[in-house]
Amino acid sequence: MSRLLVAFAVMLSLLAGGAAMAAQPTPVPDTAPDFSSMNFLIGTWHCNQALAGRAGRKETDTYTMAYDGWQMQQHTVSPPFDKYRSRADVGDTFITWDPTIKLWVRQTVDNFGGYGLETSPGWAGDTMTWSGTNPDGTVNRTVITKVSDTKQTYKTFVNSKKGEPQTLGRSGTCTKS
């Protein structure tokens, strides 16, 4: 019996010593993306848009940082502007950097069931181009031009069927208040 107790005590001390000497896991780097090139967006913007050649859509975009600095959030509100949209159009867009593919990623949803996923390599001078392919194969491209820290313009090109050429779907000018 005493041999059994001694063997148990030795085994317990070896296990306890091994646990104390076990290597601690390496911490995962927790560095949020560098949004410095987009910091000018933070705040409230008022936009005037033309949709497929029809002017008159107003939109308010509010940019904030979210999720501990990992996402830039764009909250969009547009009052009803045509017979198909009899209630306000409300949406949210989240922008982040994906270091694996080395692209900015933009995810969008709205209260009409719209959604989208686009990527961009980043700014080329004062222009940033976002591109995405929808599940049905249609594609879209948005070109944003920074005119100043308080003014930007954009054009969105779309197609309605896979393989068709893109046409201008909407364009606009936004000013920061």
N, C-alpha and C positions, 0 to 999 in steps of 0.2 A: 504494500500500500504506500509506504514512504517513497519507494522508487517511482511509483506512479505520480505522486504529488511533486517530486523533484522534477521529473520529466515534464509534467504539465507546467510547472513554474518556469523552467528553462524555455519551453516553447512559447509561453506567454510573453516572456521578456524579449525573446527574439522577434516576435510579431510586433510588439509595442515599439521596439527599437527601430524596426524596419519601417513602421508607419511614420515615425517621427523623422526618419531620414528620407522619406519619399519626396521626390522632386515636386515642387509646386508648378502648376501649369503656367505657361507663358501667357501674360495678359494679351488679349487681342487689342490692336491699336484702335483707339476710339477718337479719331480725328474727323470732325465734320468737314464737308466739302468747302473749298475756298470760293465763296460767293462774291468776292470783292469786285469782279467785273460786272456784277448785276445789282450791287447795293443801291445804285441810283433808282432802281425800281421801287424800293421800299416806300410806302405811302399810298396815297389815293390818286388815281388817274381818271380823267373824264374823257371818254372816247366818242367820236362820231364816225359811224360806219356806213358804208354802202354795201348792200348784199345783192349780188348778181345784178349790179347796175342800178338798184333802187336805193336811193339815199334815205336817211332819216332814222336809222337805228342809233339810239343812245345807249351807252354802257358805262358803268362805274366799276373800275377794277381797284381792289385794295390788296396790296402786297405786304405780307408779313413773313417773319421767319417762324418756322414750326418744327416740332419734333427735335428739340434740343439742338437746333441749328443744322439739322440734316436735310431739311426740306425748306424751300421757299414756297409759300402758299399764295396763290392769286385767287381771291374771292371776287366773282363777277356777278353783277346784277344789271339786268336790262328790263325796263318796263315793256309791256305789250307793244308790239310795233307793226303787226300785220294781222290779217284775218286768221292765220294759222296759230298764232301765239296770243291767246286771249288772257294769259296771265304772265307775270314776270318770269323771265328766263334767268335762273340762278345756277351758278356753277362754281366748281372749285378745281383748281389746277395745282398740282404739286410738282416742283422741279427739284431734281437732285443730280449729283454726279455719280456715275458708275465707273469706278476705277478699273474694273475688269475689262470693259469694252472701250474705256476712255471716251465716253460720250456723256453729254448732258441728257437726261431723260425727263420727259414732261408727260404726266398722266392727268387726264381731264375727265370730269363727270358733270352732268347737269340734271336739272329736275324735269327734263323732257325725255330722259332715258339715253341721252347722248353720252358717248365716251370716246376716248382716244388715247393713243400712246404714240409719242413722237420722240425722235432723238436729234441731237445737234452736236457737232464737234466743238461748238463755241463761237465766240466772236471772231470775225475776219474784218478787222478795222471797225467800222461802226455798224456792221451788219451781222445778224445771226439768222441762220436758216434752220428751221425745224422740218423734219420729214417723217412721214409715217405711212404704213400700209395697213388698211383696214382688213378685217377678217374676210370680207367679200372680194378682196383683191384690188379695190379702188385705192388710190393714193392721194395724199395731200402734201402740200409744201407751204410753209409760212415763212415769209422773209420779213424780219423786223429790222428797221433802220433807226438807230439812235441819232436823232437830230441834235439833242442837247440833254442835259440831266433832267429837263422838265418837258421834253417833247419827243415823241417817237411816232413813226408811221409803220404800217404793215400792209402786206398783201398776202392773201391766202389763195393758192391755186389748187383746184380739185378736179377730179373726173368722176362721172357718174356710173361708168362701167369699166371693168377691168380692161386694160389695154388701150383705152381711149386717151387722146392727148388731154393734158390738163388745161383748164381755162380759169380765168380769174373768178373766184367765188365771192370774195369780199375784200374790201380794203378799208383803211381808216387812219385817222390821226388821233393820238391821245396826248393830252397835256396833264401835267401833274399840278395839283393844287397845294 
